[in-house]
Amino acid sequence: MRIPVSLCAVAVAVLSAVGCGGPNEQGPPPPPAVEVATPERRDVTSYYHYTGNLESVSSVEVRARVSGILEEMHFEVSSPVAQGDKLFTIETAPYDIGIESAQAALKSAEAAVELATIERNQVQEAFDKDAANERELQKYITALKTAEAEELAAKASLRDAELQRDYADVKSPIAGRVSRNMVDVGTLVGMGEPTLLTTVVQMDPIYVYVDVSERIVQEYLNRDQSGAVNGEEGPPPPPIEIARSSDAPGEFPFDGLIDYVDNVVDESTGTLRVRGNIPNPEGRLFPGLFVRARVPYDTIENAILVREDALSTDLTGKFVLVVGENNV
């Protein structure tokens, strides 16, 4: 006799149900273990987050101000230098000769002044005794003035020769990190144009630039209308914190102060350029790096904090389960 498949399925289900009700039936499983965390109370600061880029406070192109053969290089590439450190030496012999020639011309001019002074004094004495006429006296007075003018010109020529000699020792105008040498020793430099020799970039402090939306700028302005007006001292500059791409997501290890806000909103982007001044004594920040930045906006005092994994969500929103009496 052939039995329908549906009846077989019902029979199997009945037999299974009968078998589950035997004397070996187990009770309900124990309640799951629940981890409990204690909320914390502390101040919580909210931030606006931006992306920005770093720029040096000062970047200088070091160029040859006099012409000649580049004789020496006095620095290691990509090394820190102090203001006034000698970087290069351009051949000095022509400029040493120029100083000696100017010194000789100055001595000749000083001797001419000395002689003209003696002659003028002699004629002055004769004039006082009516032994010389006024025209003759005026002649020697004019000769003395001419000699004094030539002495001044000789002194100026000597200062110029000394300045040219000083330019032959190329020094760093600022403290910072020097780049590589753009020309090699033995190259003729400074002929026709001031040859670029190297660059020096100031590393400490360093600037960070971010573009802030005009809406956020208006929020800051609406919150604080006590800016400096009519010479009054305004509020202290707000802080800014930055992190490199290699820093952990929640870490902002470099902090400074905002020292500049542009006075015009960029119409094409609706943003305002803001600059922060970041101390960089260890040189871990380099101009040109893109960074993450955050600026504090508001602080909630004595806020209650719970762990994020303790939050649950249903149709009404987020909620937490609270442990009450008897660990319920």
Salt bridges, closest charged atoms under 4 A:
GLU35 OE2 - ARG307 NH1 3.24
GLU40 OE1 - ARG42 NE 3.47
GLU61 OE1 - ARG63 NH2 2.91
ASP96 OD1 - ARG165 NE 2.92
ASP166 OD1 - LYS171 NZ 3.74
ASP169 OD1 - LYS86 NZ 3.84
ASP169 OD2 - ARG165 NH1 3.06
ASP211 OD1 - ARG273 NE 2.58
GLU219 OE2 - ARG215 NH1 2.66
GLU241 OE1 - ARG294 NE 2.60
ASP247 OD1 - ARG244 NH2 3.15
ASP259 OD1 - ARG275 NE 3.05
GLU282 OE1 - ARG284 NE 3.29
ASP309 OD2 - ARG307 NH2 2.76
